[in-house]
Amino acid sequence: MKLIFEKPENGWLPIRFENEDFRLEFTSSKIPENPTDEFCKNLILSSQGLKTKTVFNIEPHNYIFNLDKDQKNYQFKIVFHSESIDRFGSTTIDKKVVFKKVGDFEEIVLPLYRSLKKFTTLDYKVSDWKKIESSKIEKLDKIIAKQKAIRN
């Protein structure tokens, strides 16, 4: 499983996701909330066993990254979420799971963590995209190191 956050420009972040025979590419907006900041917070919460949801806004639709944990395994899902209003004012919501994988910490959390860590090393203008707070990254680093130590 491979998630790649590329260099953002003008408030847009190119994202690629690959797993065996599945590939997804999209560009996310930093509006209304910064999804990379949210994703970092959610990786922290997920590593502590909480169910999380990160919304990547592709205007007017969204991709939602869901991360959930049971006793042993994590479940990672990518859901395409679209909402449209017809000419009569009725709202239609369509949700479609486009990717789903169940696996352990090393198969699910570590690749997601590594992709976020790599993103923090990219050089880009703050006007293009807000940097993830260093305190959040440090907290995530500690949690991941602790989880790795438990498993070794």
KELUMLUM-405376 format. One line per field, with one value per residue: residue number from 0; x, y, z of N, C-alpha, C, O, CB in turn. Coordinates in steps of 0.02 Angstrom, whole numbers, padded with zeros to 5 digits, always signed. Glycine has a CB too. Example, Ala and Ser with C-alpha at 12.3 -4.5 7.8 and 13.67 -1.06 7.14 Angstrom:
pos	0 | 1 .
n_px	+00660 | +00642 .
n_py	-00284 | -00112 .
n_pz	+00390 | +00354 .
ca_px	+00615 | +00684 .
ca_py	-00225 | -00053 .
ca_pz	+00390 | +00357 .
c_px	+00660 | +00645 .
c_py	-00165 | +00002 .
c_pz	+00390 | +00394 .
o_px	+00712 | +00670 .
o_py	-00166 | +00057 .
o_pz	+00423 | +00402 .
cb_px	+00565 | +00704 .
cb_py	-00224 | -00030 .
cb_pz	+00452 | +00286 .
//
This chain:
pos	0 | 1 | 2 | 3 | 4 | 5 | 6 | 7 | 8 | 9 | 10 | 11 | 12 | 13 | 14 | 15 | 16 | 17 | 18 | 19 | 20 | 21 | 22 | 23 | 24 | 25 | 26 | 27 | 28 | 29 | 30 | 31 | 32 | 33 | 34 | 35 | 36 | 37 | 38 | 39 | 40 | 41 | 42 | 43 | 44 | 45 | 46 | 47 | 48 | 49 | 50 | 51 | 52 | 53 | 54 | 55 | 56 | 57 | 58 | 59 | 60 | 61 | 62 | 63 | 64 | 65 | 66 | 67 | 68 | 69 | 70 | 71 | 72 | 73 | 74 | 75 | 76 | 77 | 78 | 79 | 80 | 81 | 82 | 83 | 84 | 85 | 86 | 87 | 88 | 89 | 90 | 91 | 92 | 93 | 94 | 95 | 96 | 97 | 98 | 99 | 100 | 101 | 102 | 103 | 104 | 105 | 106 | 107 | 108 | 109 | 110 | 111 | 112 | 113 | 114 | 115 | 116 | 117 | 118 | 119 | 120 | 121 | 122 | 123 | 124 | 125 | 126 | 127 | 128 | 129 | 130 | 131 | 132 | 133 | 134 | 135 | 136 | 137 | 138 | 139 | 140 | 141 | 142 | 143 | 144 | 145 | 146 | 147 | 148 | 149 | 150 | 151 .
n_px	+00043 | +00030 | +00039 | +00047 | +00085 | +00100 | +00194 | +00114 | +00017 | -00044 | -00148 | -00192 | -00173 | -00092 | -00128 | -00084 | -00133 | -00091 | -00112 | -00072 | -00169 | -00244 | -00268 | -00272 | -00292 | -00299 | -00337 | -00331 | -00415 | -00368 | -00468 | -00624 | -00553 | -00386 | -00331 | -00214 | -00165 | -00271 | -00269 | -00149 | -00181 | -00283 | -00215 | -00144 | -00250 | -00308 | -00207 | -00220 | -00330 | -00452 | -00591 | -00578 | -00601 | -00552 | -00572 | -00548 | -00562 | -00621 | -00692 | -00832 | -00847 | -00796 | -00661 | -00653 | -00555 | -00562 | -00518 | -00507 | -00503 | -00500 | -00489 | -00364 | -00333 | -00322 | -00433 | -00437 | -00518 | -00566 | -00680 | -00786 | -00875 | -01015 | -01119 | -01265 | -01379 | -01537 | -01640 | -01756 | -01722 | -01695 | -01585 | -01459 | -01364 | -01221 | -01127 | -00982 | -00883 | -00722 | -00602 | -00538 | -00455 | -00395 | -00286 | -00134 | -00044 | +00082 | +00049 | -00052 | -00055 | +00083 | +00126 | +00042 | +00081 | +00217 | +00201 | +00147 | +00251 | +00351 | +00292 | +00305 | +00434 | +00442 | +00475 | +00390 | +00288 | +00215 | +00101 | +00048 | +00012 | -00030 | +00089 | +00106 | +00083 | +00227 | +00223 | +00119 | +00167 | +00278 | +00215 | +00146 | +00257 | +00311 | +00207 | +00200 | +00329 | +00320 | +00219 | +00285 | +00389 | +00320 | +00279 | +00395 .
n_py	-00059 | +00108 | +00278 | +00437 | +00601 | +00739 | +00884 | +01030 | +01159 | +01322 | +01301 | +01174 | +00999 | +00869 | +00697 | +00527 | +00359 | +00191 | +00016 | -00145 | -00197 | -00081 | +00091 | +00263 | +00432 | +00600 | +00774 | +00873 | +01001 | +01133 | +01188 | +01162 | +01130 | +01090 | +00945 | +00866 | +00901 | +00861 | +00725 | +00686 | +00707 | +00613 | +00492 | +00483 | +00468 | +00349 | +00257 | +00242 | +00169 | +00226 | +00260 | +00343 | +00480 | +00559 | +00696 | +00731 | +00860 | +00875 | +00960 | +00973 | +00863 | +00731 | +00633 | +00514 | +00458 | +00324 | +00254 | +00119 | +00016 | -00148 | -00280 | -00339 | -00300 | -00169 | -00071 | +00004 | +00117 | +00194 | +00310 | +00371 | +00517 | +00599 | +00740 | +00806 | +00929 | +00929 | +01005 | +01032 | +01057 | +00951 | +00852 | +00737 | +00607 | +00516 | +00378 | +00285 | +00147 | +00140 | +00081 | -00043 | -00112 | -00231 | -00255 | -00279 | -00173 | -00145 | -00163 | -00071 | +00053 | +00095 | +00119 | +00230 | +00322 | +00339 | +00400 | +00523 | +00574 | +00586 | +00684 | +00794 | +00829 | +00892 | +01036 | +01182 | +01328 | +01416 | +01485 | +01406 | +01287 | +01240 | +01199 | +01049 | +01052 | +01049 | +00996 | +00904 | +00810 | +00765 | +00706 | +00604 | +00533 | +00482 | +00399 | +00305 | +00251 | +00191 | +00096 | +00017 | -00033 | -00112 | -00214 | -00275 .
n_pz	+00000 | -00045 | -00019 | -00085 | -00058 | -00153 | -00209 | -00156 | -00238 | -00252 | -00158 | -00185 | -00176 | -00249 | -00248 | -00238 | -00235 | -00214 | -00229 | -00254 | -00381 | -00387 | -00414 | -00378 | -00414 | -00369 | -00338 | -00199 | -00109 | +00006 | +00074 | +00154 | +00269 | +00316 | +00249 | +00268 | +00392 | +00470 | +00439 | +00499 | +00635 | +00643 | +00620 | +00737 | +00828 | +00777 | +00798 | +00930 | +00940 | +00902 | +00793 | +00638 | +00521 | +00377 | +00275 | +00107 | +00005 | -00155 | -00228 | -00323 | -00243 | -00127 | -00062 | +00060 | +00190 | +00288 | +00442 | +00546 | +00693 | +00756 | +00877 | +00835 | +00703 | +00578 | +00479 | +00325 | +00226 | +00073 | +00027 | -00098 | -00102 | -00150 | -00173 | -00232 | -00297 | -00363 | -00493 | -00427 | -00300 | -00219 | -00124 | -00165 | -00105 | -00133 | -00092 | -00112 | -00086 | -00136 | -00112 | -00003 | +00133 | +00247 | +00380 | +00478 | +00595 | +00532 | +00398 | +00371 | +00453 | +00462 | +00322 | +00292 | +00387 | +00351 | +00226 | +00262 | +00340 | +00241 | +00163 | +00247 | +00226 | +00106 | +00006 | +00000 | -00029 | +00107 | +00076 | -00022 | +00042 | +00206 | +00328 | +00424 | +00597 | +00698 | +00825 | +00820 | +00728 | +00800 | +00909 | +00843 | +00793 | +00913 | +00958 | +00854 | +00862 | +00988 | +00964 | +00869 | +00947 | +01038 | +00955 | +00918 .
ca_px	+00000 | +00072 | +00005 | +00096 | +00064 | +00149 | +00204 | +00054 | +00022 | -00103 | -00202 | -00212 | -00125 | -00098 | -00124 | -00088 | -00138 | -00081 | -00110 | -00076 | -00200 | -00287 | -00233 | -00316 | -00259 | -00344 | -00308 | -00373 | -00412 | -00355 | -00528 | -00630 | -00503 | -00325 | -00337 | -00153 | -00164 | -00323 | -00245 | -00099 | -00218 | -00320 | -00168 | -00131 | -00310 | -00317 | -00156 | -00244 | -00389 | -00513 | -00613 | -00569 | -00623 | -00518 | -00605 | -00508 | -00611 | -00602 | -00740 | -00882 | -00853 | -00745 | -00637 | -00649 | -00511 | -00585 | -00471 | -00540 | -00464 | -00534 | -00440 | -00298 | -00322 | -00346 | -00468 | -00429 | -00566 | -00573 | -00750 | -00802 | -00936 | -01039 | -01183 | -01290 | -01446 | -01571 | -01674 | -01812 | -01694 | -01683 | -01514 | -01443 | -01298 | -01197 | -01064 | -00959 | -00818 | -00680 | -00546 | -00544 | -00403 | -00389 | -00219 | -00107 | -00011 | +00134 | +00018 | -00098 | -00035 | +00151 | +00130 | +00009 | +00126 | +00276 | +00182 | +00139 | +00319 | +00384 | +00260 | +00331 | +00502 | +00437 | +00485 | +00338 | +00271 | +00160 | +00041 | +00021 | -00017 | -00008 | +00130 | +00078 | +00116 | +00281 | +00204 | +00077 | +00212 | +00318 | +00171 | +00136 | +00320 | +00316 | +00156 | +00221 | +00388 | +00296 | +00184 | +00336 | +00426 | +00275 | +00274 | +00462 .
ca_py	+00000 | +00167 | +00343 | +00489 | +00671 | +00774 | +00955 | +01069 | +01224 | +01365 | +01274 | +01108 | +00947 | +00807 | +00637 | +00463 | +00301 | +00130 | -00048 | -00200 | -00179 | -00023 | +00155 | +00321 | +00497 | +00657 | +00835 | +00895 | +01071 | +01144 | +01219 | +01207 | +01114 | +01061 | +00873 | +00834 | +00914 | +00817 | +00656 | +00676 | +00700 | +00550 | +00437 | +00481 | +00439 | +00280 | +00215 | +00233 | +00127 | +00262 | +00261 | +00411 | +00497 | +00619 | +00718 | +00764 | +00896 | +00881 | +01009 | +00977 | +00798 | +00716 | +00566 | +00508 | +00404 | +00296 | +00208 | +00089 | -00039 | -00194 | -00307 | -00351 | -00272 | -00104 | -00070 | +00067 | +00123 | +00258 | +00317 | +00428 | +00546 | +00655 | +00768 | +00850 | +00956 | +00931 | +01068 | +01042 | +01071 | +00890 | +00832 | +00667 | +00590 | +00452 | +00356 | +00222 | +00124 | +00126 | +00040 | -00067 | -00160 | -00249 | -00281 | -00261 | -00108 | -00138 | -00161 | -00014 | +00116 | +00116 | +00153 | +00294 | +00364 | +00355 | +00448 | +00588 | +00596 | +00608 | +00748 | +00848 | +00847 | +00928 | +01108 | +01219 | +01392 | +01413 | +01510 | +01351 | +01237 | +01248 | +01144 | +01014 | +01076 | +01004 | +00960 | +00847 | +00761 | +00737 | +00661 | +00545 | +00496 | +00446 | +00345 | +00254 | +00217 | +00150 | +00039 | -00026 | -00066 | -00164 | -00269 | -00307 .
ca_pz	+00000 | -00052 | -00023 | -00101 | -00059 | -00194 | -00192 | -00166 | -00272 | -00252 | -00117 | -00211 | -00160 | -00288 | -00207 | -00273 | -00192 | -00253 | -00193 | -00301 | -00445 | -00378 | -00417 | -00374 | -00415 | -00364 | -00311 | -00144 | -00088 | +00077 | +00099 | +00211 | +00320 | +00289 | +00259 | +00292 | +00464 | +00497 | +00431 | +00552 | +00698 | +00641 | +00628 | +00809 | +00860 | +00754 | +00831 | +00998 | +00936 | +00885 | +00723 | +00613 | +00453 | +00350 | +00213 | +00056 | -00036 | -00225 | -00254 | -00269 | -00210 | -00076 | -00046 | +00132 | +00213 | +00352 | +00474 | +00604 | +00722 | +00802 | +00925 | +00806 | +00637 | +00556 | +00416 | +00290 | +00170 | +00038 | +00005 | -00140 | -00076 | -00191 | -00153 | -00286 | -00288 | -00428 | -00509 | -00380 | -00235 | -00181 | -00118 | -00174 | -00079 | -00158 | -00061 | -00142 | -00063 | -00194 | -00090 | +00066 | +00151 | +00318 | +00394 | +00543 | +00602 | +00481 | +00331 | +00362 | +00485 | +00444 | +00256 | +00295 | +00427 | +00310 | +00174 | +00294 | +00358 | +00180 | +00144 | +00290 | +00203 | +00043 | +00010 | -00035 | +00004 | +00156 | +00042 | -00062 | +00086 | +00275 | +00355 | +00483 | +00658 | +00718 | +00887 | +00800 | +00698 | +00855 | +00947 | +00800 | +00793 | +00977 | +00959 | +00806 | +00891 | +01043 | +00933 | +00838 | +01002 | +01066 | +00907 | +00909 .
c_px	+00045 | +00028 | +00057 | +00062 | +00119 | +00153 | +00141 | +00068 | -00045 | -00163 | -00228 | -00156 | -00138 | -00085 | -00129 | -00091 | -00133 | -00081 | -00122 | -00108 | -00247 | -00244 | -00285 | -00274 | -00312 | -00307 | -00356 | -00362 | -00396 | -00415 | -00582 | -00580 | -00444 | -00325 | -00273 | -00145 | -00213 | -00302 | -00193 | -00133 | -00254 | -00275 | -00150 | -00190 | -00320 | -00267 | -00175 | -00310 | -00454 | -00528 | -00608 | -00592 | -00587 | -00550 | -00556 | -00558 | -00584 | -00650 | -00772 | -00889 | -00797 | -00722 | -00628 | -00606 | -00536 | -00533 | -00503 | -00498 | -00509 | -00480 | -00370 | -00283 | -00350 | -00384 | -00461 | -00476 | -00559 | -00643 | -00756 | -00870 | -00956 | -01108 | -01205 | -01361 | -01478 | -01609 | -01733 | -01788 | -01683 | -01609 | -01507 | -01372 | -01280 | -01130 | -01045 | -00890 | -00777 | -00619 | -00557 | -00489 | -00402 | -00319 | -00195 | -00074 | +00039 | +00105 | -00023 | -00070 | +00034 | +00156 | +00097 | +00052 | +00186 | +00260 | +00175 | +00208 | +00357 | +00357 | +00289 | +00401 | +00500 | +00446 | +00432 | +00321 | +00212 | +00095 | +00009 | -00015 | +00011 | +00032 | +00095 | +00118 | +00167 | +00263 | +00160 | +00120 | +00254 | +00277 | +00158 | +00199 | +00326 | +00267 | +00176 | +00281 | +00367 | +00261 | +00234 | +00373 | +00385 | +00276 | +00340 | +00484 .
c_py	+00061 | +00229 | +00396 | +00557 | +00708 | +00847 | +00996 | +01135 | +01258 | +01334 | +01206 | +01058 | +00885 | +00747 | +00575 | +00408 | +00238 | +00070 | -00103 | -00178 | -00119 | +00041 | +00212 | +00384 | +00551 | +00716 | +00864 | +00969 | +01076 | +01177 | +01166 | +01192 | +01080 | +00986 | +00839 | +00843 | +00868 | +00744 | +00639 | +00664 | +00632 | +00488 | +00428 | +00446 | +00366 | +00233 | +00202 | +00195 | +00162 | +00260 | +00334 | +00418 | +00561 | +00635 | +00755 | +00794 | +00903 | +00925 | +00990 | +00912 | +00789 | +00644 | +00565 | +00447 | +00384 | +00247 | +00184 | +00031 | -00083 | -00221 | -00311 | -00310 | -00202 | -00114 | +00000 | +00067 | +00192 | +00258 | +00379 | +00453 | +00604 | +00676 | +00815 | +00872 | +00961 | +00997 | +01083 | +01056 | +01010 | +00872 | +00757 | +00656 | +00521 | +00437 | +00289 | +00206 | +00105 | +00083 | +00020 | -00119 | -00169 | -00277 | -00259 | -00192 | -00095 | -00131 | -00099 | +00051 | +00140 | +00148 | +00222 | +00345 | +00386 | +00405 | +00518 | +00616 | +00622 | +00675 | +00806 | +00869 | +00887 | +01003 | +01142 | +01282 | +01382 | +01440 | +01456 | +01299 | +01247 | +01186 | +01113 | +01037 | +01025 | +00965 | +00899 | +00791 | +00727 | +00688 | +00597 | +00502 | +00453 | +00388 | +00288 | +00215 | +00170 | +00087 | -00010 | -00065 | -00122 | -00225 | -00305 | -00346 .
c_pz	+00000 | -00062 | -00034 | -00103 | -00098 | -00174 | -00207 | -00203 | -00269 | -00214 | -00139 | -00200 | -00203 | -00243 | -00252 | -00221 | -00235 | -00206 | -00244 | -00367 | -00441 | -00379 | -00418 | -00373 | -00412 | -00335 | -00260 | -00129 | -00014 | +00111 | +00106 | +00267 | +00286 | +00302 | +00284 | +00367 | +00499 | +00494 | +00484 | +00619 | +00700 | +00645 | +00702 | +00844 | +00841 | +00788 | +00903 | +00999 | +00919 | +00810 | +00698 | +00540 | +00432 | +00282 | +00169 | +00006 | -00107 | -00264 | -00321 | -00229 | -00159 | -00083 | +00029 | +00149 | +00283 | +00378 | +00539 | +00629 | +00765 | +00849 | +00896 | +00744 | +00628 | +00491 | +00387 | +00230 | +00139 | +00009 | -00038 | -00118 | -00121 | -00168 | -00209 | -00270 | -00357 | -00437 | -00464 | -00309 | -00191 | -00182 | -00125 | -00149 | -00104 | -00125 | -00091 | -00115 | -00124 | -00177 | -00018 | +00078 | +00226 | +00327 | +00462 | +00541 | +00546 | +00411 | +00318 | +00389 | +00462 | +00374 | +00256 | +00333 | +00385 | +00255 | +00202 | +00313 | +00297 | +00156 | +00184 | +00268 | +00138 | +00056 | -00033 | +00004 | +00051 | +00124 | -00001 | -00019 | +00156 | +00297 | +00415 | +00543 | +00681 | +00781 | +00871 | +00770 | +00752 | +00896 | +00907 | +00799 | +00856 | +00981 | +00913 | +00833 | +00947 | +01015 | +00902 | +00892 | +01033 | +01021 | +00897 | +00969 .
o_px	+00092 | -00014 | +00106 | +00016 | +00177 | +00120 | +00117 | +00123 | -00097 | -00220 | -00280 | -00097 | -00189 | -00037 | -00172 | -00056 | -00167 | -00054 | -00176 | -00075 | -00287 | -00191 | -00335 | -00226 | -00362 | -00251 | -00414 | -00306 | -00410 | -00412 | -00585 | -00565 | -00451 | -00320 | -00278 | -00122 | -00198 | -00314 | -00194 | -00117 | -00256 | -00296 | -00142 | -00180 | -00338 | -00284 | -00150 | -00342 | -00507 | -00482 | -00630 | -00601 | -00592 | -00553 | -00525 | -00590 | -00532 | -00649 | -00737 | -00933 | -00756 | -00759 | -00599 | -00619 | -00531 | -00509 | -00524 | -00461 | -00549 | -00429 | -00322 | -00226 | -00393 | -00370 | -00477 | -00474 | -00549 | -00662 | -00735 | -00918 | -00919 | -01148 | -01167 | -01398 | -01451 | -01609 | -01758 | -01828 | -01664 | -01575 | -01544 | -01326 | -01319 | -01084 | -01086 | -00844 | -00796 | -00589 | -00582 | -00479 | -00408 | -00297 | -00230 | -00077 | +00040 | +00134 | -00029 | -00062 | +00043 | +00188 | +00122 | +00058 | +00204 | +00301 | +00194 | +00220 | +00391 | +00394 | +00297 | +00426 | +00552 | +00427 | +00429 | +00339 | +00166 | +00041 | -00051 | -00066 | +00070 | +00012 | +00059 | +00179 | +00153 | +00285 | +00165 | +00111 | +00264 | +00301 | +00160 | +00194 | +00345 | +00285 | +00169 | +00283 | +00394 | +00272 | +00226 | +00388 | +00412 | +00274 | +00341 | +00538 .
o_py	+00067 | +00232 | +00400 | +00569 | +00709 | +00869 | +00997 | +01163 | +01228 | +01341 | +01183 | +01073 | +00852 | +00746 | +00572 | +00410 | +00233 | +00072 | -00108 | -00143 | -00108 | +00043 | +00209 | +00389 | +00548 | +00709 | +00877 | +00995 | +01030 | +01193 | +01125 | +01236 | +01047 | +00964 | +00788 | +00798 | +00839 | +00705 | +00584 | +00617 | +00599 | +00437 | +00372 | +00400 | +00325 | +00176 | +00155 | +00188 | +00130 | +00260 | +00380 | +00369 | +00612 | +00592 | +00805 | +00757 | +00933 | +00927 | +00990 | +00906 | +00834 | +00600 | +00611 | +00392 | +00423 | +00205 | +00225 | +00000 | -00059 | -00188 | -00291 | -00288 | -00178 | -00159 | +00050 | +00021 | +00242 | +00214 | +00433 | +00414 | +00653 | +00636 | +00859 | +00838 | +00991 | +01039 | +01139 | +01065 | +01017 | +00876 | +00718 | +00690 | +00473 | +00477 | +00243 | +00246 | +00059 | +00053 | +00059 | -00164 | -00121 | -00319 | -00224 | -00157 | -00042 | -00096 | -00076 | +00099 | +00198 | +00200 | +00268 | +00403 | +00445 | +00449 | +00567 | +00676 | +00673 | +00718 | +00861 | +00922 | +00914 | +01030 | +01133 | +01288 | +01344 | +01419 | +01460 | +01270 | +01261 | +01129 | +01147 | +01042 | +00965 | +00908 | +00848 | +00732 | +00666 | +00635 | +00542 | +00440 | +00394 | +00333 | +00229 | +00154 | +00115 | +00032 | -00071 | -00125 | -00175 | -00282 | -00361 | -00375 .
o_pz	+00040 | -00106 | +00003 | -00142 | -00077 | -00127 | -00264 | -00198 | -00282 | -00235 | -00115 | -00214 | -00195 | -00205 | -00296 | -00170 | -00287 | -00151 | -00273 | -00405 | -00487 | -00349 | -00454 | -00335 | -00447 | -00310 | -00276 | -00135 | +00024 | +00171 | +00061 | +00307 | +00235 | +00359 | +00319 | +00402 | +00552 | +00541 | +00511 | +00655 | +00751 | +00672 | +00726 | +00884 | +00883 | +00805 | +00934 | +01051 | +00921 | +00769 | +00732 | +00504 | +00467 | +00238 | +00190 | -00031 | -00119 | -00325 | -00372 | -00187 | -00149 | -00105 | +00058 | +00125 | +00330 | +00342 | +00581 | +00590 | +00805 | +00859 | +00928 | +00734 | +00665 | +00452 | +00419 | +00189 | +00174 | -00028 | -00019 | -00115 | -00128 | -00145 | -00229 | -00234 | -00403 | -00392 | -00463 | -00264 | -00133 | -00233 | -00094 | -00170 | -00097 | -00128 | -00095 | -00120 | -00161 | -00220 | +00023 | +00037 | +00265 | +00288 | +00499 | +00490 | +00516 | +00369 | +00261 | +00352 | +00446 | +00368 | +00223 | +00313 | +00384 | +00240 | +00170 | +00305 | +00300 | +00133 | +00157 | +00289 | +00117 | +00108 | -00093 | +00063 | +00037 | +00144 | -00016 | -00039 | +00164 | +00285 | +00452 | +00541 | +00685 | +00790 | +00905 | +00786 | +00750 | +00915 | +00936 | +00803 | +00853 | +01004 | +00931 | +00828 | +00953 | +01040 | +00907 | +00883 | +01050 | +01045 | +00871 | +00968 .
cb_px	-00048 | +00120 | -00038 | +00130 | +00054 | +00131 | +00265 | +00021 | +00044 | -00124 | -00259 | -00231 | -00129 | -00050 | -00179 | -00026 | -00205 | -00016 | -00162 | -00115 | -00239 | -00327 | -00187 | -00362 | -00214 | -00406 | -00292 | -00360 | -00479 | -00293 | -00552 | -00701 | -00533 | -00262 | -00358 | -00092 | -00181 | -00389 | -00216 | -00050 | -00269 | -00360 | -00104 | -00120 | -00372 | -00308 | -00088 | -00253 | -00397 | -00509 | -00686 | -00496 | -00701 | -00441 | -00667 | -00457 | -00626 | -00598 | -00705 | -00948 | -00850 | -00772 | -00570 | -00719 | -00436 | -00654 | -00402 | -00612 | -00406 | -00571 | -00462 | -00292 | -00352 | -00287 | -00544 | -00355 | -00639 | -00518 | -00798 | -00801 | -00928 | -01041 | -01178 | -01287 | -01445 | -01619 | -01697 | -01858 | -01738 | -01725 | -01486 | -01451 | -01296 | -01190 | -01072 | -00958 | -00825 | -00657 | -00479 | -00615 | -00333 | -00445 | -00170 | -00056 | +00024 | +00180 | -00024 | -00165 | -00036 | +00197 | +00097 | -00061 | +00150 | +00305 | +00116 | +00094 | +00359 | +00376 | +00184 | +00333 | +00543 | +00370 | +00557 | +00274 | +00254 | +00178 | +00059 | +00076 | -00001 | -00069 | +00201 | +00082 | +00064 | +00345 | +00166 | +00024 | +00258 | +00346 | +00103 | +00116 | +00381 | +00303 | +00086 | +00239 | +00439 | +00248 | +00135 | +00385 | +00444 | +00204 | +00250 | +00514 .
cb_py	+00000 | +00158 | +00357 | +00474 | +00700 | +00768 | +00984 | +01084 | +01215 | +01378 | +01321 | +01112 | +00929 | +00807 | +00636 | +00453 | +00301 | +00132 | -00050 | -00258 | -00239 | -00027 | +00159 | +00317 | +00506 | +00640 | +00887 | +00854 | +01107 | +01188 | +01277 | +01204 | +01068 | +01094 | +00841 | +00862 | +00988 | +00826 | +00647 | +00736 | +00758 | +00547 | +00448 | +00552 | +00479 | +00276 | +00249 | +00300 | +00092 | +00334 | +00234 | +00432 | +00505 | +00608 | +00762 | +00715 | +00965 | +00811 | +01076 | +00997 | +00741 | +00730 | +00548 | +00502 | +00426 | +00262 | +00242 | +00066 | -00011 | -00254 | -00376 | -00424 | -00316 | -00053 | -00089 | +00080 | +00111 | +00266 | +00320 | +00410 | +00569 | +00636 | +00805 | +00815 | +01027 | +00871 | +01067 | +00980 | +01118 | +00831 | +00856 | +00644 | +00594 | +00453 | +00350 | +00228 | +00063 | +00192 | +00078 | -00098 | -00137 | -00300 | -00258 | -00314 | -00104 | -00197 | -00222 | -00029 | +00108 | +00057 | +00109 | +00287 | +00326 | +00292 | +00426 | +00583 | +00539 | +00555 | +00744 | +00826 | +00784 | +00915 | +01128 | +01175 | +01446 | +01454 | +01572 | +01317 | +01165 | +01258 | +01171 | +00935 | +01089 | +01044 | +01008 | +00868 | +00795 | +00793 | +00697 | +00567 | +00544 | +00494 | +00373 | +00286 | +00269 | +00191 | +00064 | +00016 | -00014 | -00137 | -00243 | -00255 .
cb_pz	+00061 | -00112 | +00042 | -00170 | +00014 | -00269 | -00232 | -00099 | -00346 | -00323 | -00115 | -00286 | -00085 | -00349 | -00151 | -00321 | -00151 | -00293 | -00136 | -00271 | -00472 | -00312 | -00480 | -00311 | -00479 | -00321 | -00367 | -00081 | -00104 | +00086 | +00052 | +00238 | +00375 | +00321 | +00196 | +00255 | +00478 | +00459 | +00360 | +00556 | +00706 | +00578 | +00586 | +00838 | +00840 | +00679 | +00828 | +01033 | +00998 | +00910 | +00716 | +00618 | +00449 | +00343 | +00229 | +00022 | -00005 | -00258 | -00262 | -00297 | -00262 | -00005 | -00085 | +00164 | +00215 | +00345 | +00487 | +00586 | +00764 | +00762 | +00949 | +00790 | +00586 | +00547 | +00424 | +00269 | +00194 | -00018 | +00066 | -00217 | -00002 | -00267 | -00084 | -00354 | -00252 | -00435 | -00581 | -00381 | -00199 | -00210 | -00050 | -00248 | -00002 | -00236 | +00017 | -00220 | -00012 | -00226 | -00098 | +00080 | +00125 | +00341 | +00340 | +00566 | +00670 | +00484 | +00321 | +00396 | +00560 | +00447 | +00203 | +00329 | +00490 | +00279 | +00140 | +00356 | +00391 | +00125 | +00153 | +00363 | +00193 | +00009 | -00014 | -00046 | -00049 | +00220 | -00001 | -00102 | +00060 | +00322 | +00375 | +00474 | +00713 | +00730 | +00935 | +00749 | +00645 | +00900 | +00962 | +00728 | +00788 | +01036 | +00939 | +00737 | +00917 | +01088 | +00881 | +00797 | +01056 | +01073 | +00841 | +00892 .
//
